[in-house]
Amino acid sequence: MAANAIGIAIYLRLASNGWRIPEEHGMVPVTGEPFLWAFALPVLGIFFLADVAWGVTLLRRKDGKGGLWWALVAASWIVALVVDFYHH
C-alpha cells in the first residue's frame, strides 16, 4: 500500500508537467503535453504489472483481507488517473 502511495505521488508529479495552464486556455494551440505525459507512463506501467501480479497471488491464496487492500489500491490508482486526465 505504501509503495503504491509513493508510486501515485511520483506518477502525478511527472504527469503534472503536461497539465495545461488555465490562464493560457486557447492562447497556445499546441502543447507538449503528450511528450511530457509519456515520462509518467513507465511509472504507471510498472505499478500496473506489480498490482496485477499481486492480484493473481491473492486469487490463488483466496485471502479475503488482501483483496480488500488490493481493491483500495486499485481505487486509488483510478482516482489518480481521473485527477490527471481532468487537468488535460
Phi and psi in degrees as a GROMACS rama.xvg file:
@    title "Ramachandran Plot"
@    xaxis  label "Phi"
@    yaxis  label "Psi"
@TYPE xy
-66.4521  -40.266  ALA-2
-62.6489  -39.6791  ALA-3
-67.9118  -36.5343  ASN-4
-63.1135  -41.8726  ALA-5
-65.3901  -41.8778  ILE-6
-61.6091  -39.8709  GLY-7
-64.8317  -42.1501  ILE-8
-63.5298  -42.9611  ALA-9
-64.9501  -44.0685  ILE-10
-59.2636  -48.2958  TYR-11
-66.4024  -35.0696  LEU-12
-65.1181  -45.3858  ARG-13
-68.6225  -40.6034  LEU-14
-69.8458  -28.2621  ALA-15
-66.1707  -19.1218  SER-16
-64.0212  -23.5696  ASN-17
-99.2155  2.5606  GLY-18
-72.2759  143.21  TRP-19
-73.2187  147.61  ARG-20
-88.1572  119.938  ILE-21
-55.7229  -33.8027  PRO-22
-66.7847  -22.609  GLU-23
-96.2117  9.98493  GLU-24
-58.0728  120.973  HIS-25
87.6752  -16.729  GLY-26
-84.4329  -35.1124  MET-27
-108.12  106.894  VAL-28
-71.1918  -31.7291  PRO-29
-129.032  129.401  VAL-30
-118.277  169.075  THR-31
-92.2865  19.5587  GLY-32
-59.4081  -37.7925  GLU-33
-63.7307  -35.2517  PRO-34
-72.1155  -40.5078  PHE-35
-71.2174  -34.8764  LEU-36
-66.9971  -28.3185  TRP-37
-63.2612  -23.7986  ALA-38
-68.4822  -24.2702  PHE-39
-85.4524  -17.8051  ALA-40
-61.7549  -40.2324  LEU-41
-60.0467  -37.6037  PRO-42
-63.4339  -46.4792  VAL-43
-60.5189  -44.6375  LEU-44
-64.8506  -43.5858  GLY-45
-62.583  -46.334  ILE-46
-71.1704  -31.7347  PHE-47
-62.4258  -47.8709  PHE-48
-63.8565  -41.9744  LEU-49
-64.0167  -40.7785  ALA-50
-71.4931  -33.2081  ASP-51
-65.529  -43.6977  VAL-52
-62.1393  -40.2717  ALA-53
-62.7702  -42.1615  TRP-54
-64.1034  -41.0473  GLY-55
-63.7921  -41.4365  VAL-56
-62.0783  -41.4844  THR-57
-65.2546  -38.2567  LEU-58
-65.8398  -36.1522  LEU-59
-69.9108  -36.4984  ARG-60
-82.6624  -22.851  ARG-61
59.196  49.2338  LYS-62
-90.648  115.765  ASP-63
-67.8068  -47.5062  GLY-64
-69.0014  -34.7765  LYS-65
-63.3683  -34.3911  GLY-66
-65.6649  -34.8788  GLY-67
-66.7412  -43.5685  LEU-68
-63.2687  -40.4672  TRP-69
-63.6463  -42.1516  TRP-70
-64.3133  -37.3814  ALA-71
-64.9906  -41.322  LEU-72
-65.133  -43.6117  VAL-73
-61.5021  -42.1462  ALA-74
-64.8583  -37.0258  ALA-75
-64.1393  -41.7661  SER-76
-66.1764  -37.237  TRP-77
-64.8496  -41.3469  ILE-78
-62.2231  -41.7977  VAL-79
-62.6959  -40.5404  ALA-80
-66.9356  -39.1976  LEU-81
-63.6308  -43.4483  VAL-82
-60.5047  -44.613  VAL-83
-62.4749  -50.9814  ASP-84
-70.793  -23.4088  PHE-85
-65.5854  -32.6805  TYR-86
-85.9899  -0.243974  HIS-87
